[in-house]
Amino acid sequence: METEEREAYALLDSGEGERLERFGEVVLRRKLALALWRRSLPAAAWEAAHGRHEGSGEGEGRWHFRRPVPEQWWVRHGGLRLLLRPNPFGHLGLFPEQADNWAWLRERLRPGDRLLNLFAYTGGSSLAAAQAGARVTHVDAVRGVVAWAAENARAAGIETIRWIVDDALKFAEREARRGRRYEAVVLDPPTFGRGPKGQVWKIERHLPRLLAACRALLAERPRLLLLSAHTPGLTPLGLAHCLADAVPPGGELAWGEMVVPGPRPLPSGAYARVAWPP
């Protein structure tokens, strides 16, 4: 229990354009433009952080560390243990707002279900699905990120995940043409991205096409489809409308705001999801 507490994630405070988080024993400050409110903790708590990420628009930024921070370390959150590495974009490999979706996957999936995870990044949803006994296909365009996710799986003793480095849209459309079917599909598309061969992804242009491919990939008796996004202006209801257009009838549609729990819960994107009865 002591080890778990030392490795736990916690949102400590937010406001005035930043968030203050504890990743295990490391406390970090990161930019958050939507945090327009006042901070709750005194300035000394913020100044005591190990480091701070300074962003530069939507591109890369820089970390400034005032205290030593490991190159990588482990943290626990939402029933998972994940390897963290600070990158120039301010990410570390953990998206704590997804914890509720991970719990939903564990609750809904059944052993043997085939699940396709697109834009799967460091694999939080892949690990949660595998914990439920699903056979997971994990797809991301960045080879290093897929290797990172595989490290998380190995550390958890999970060996049932199929790892794919590919453009999510192209892969989904090829799988549909091959006649592959999945009981579950999870996707967390970025606002903008590039595939391994330079393919360009723009969510406003390509999401409807990707959802059409996902519908073609669903098994005759589907289990679930989960869509999440962090695109500014793309609301939970907007995602729900996109999903309603793309899925077969008979499922229960729900949507909401993804939230990081803490003293002042932090809005962090939107989700829409459909679950079909057994």
Helices and strands as residue ranges (DSSP letters): H 2-6, E 9-15, E 18-23, E 26-31, H 43-47, E 51-54, E 62-65, E 73-77, E 80-84, G 96-98, H 99-108, E 114-118, H 124-131, E 135-140, H 143-155, E 161-165, H 168-178, E 184-187, E 192-194, E 200-202, H 203-217, E 224-229, H 236-246, E 252-260, E 266-275
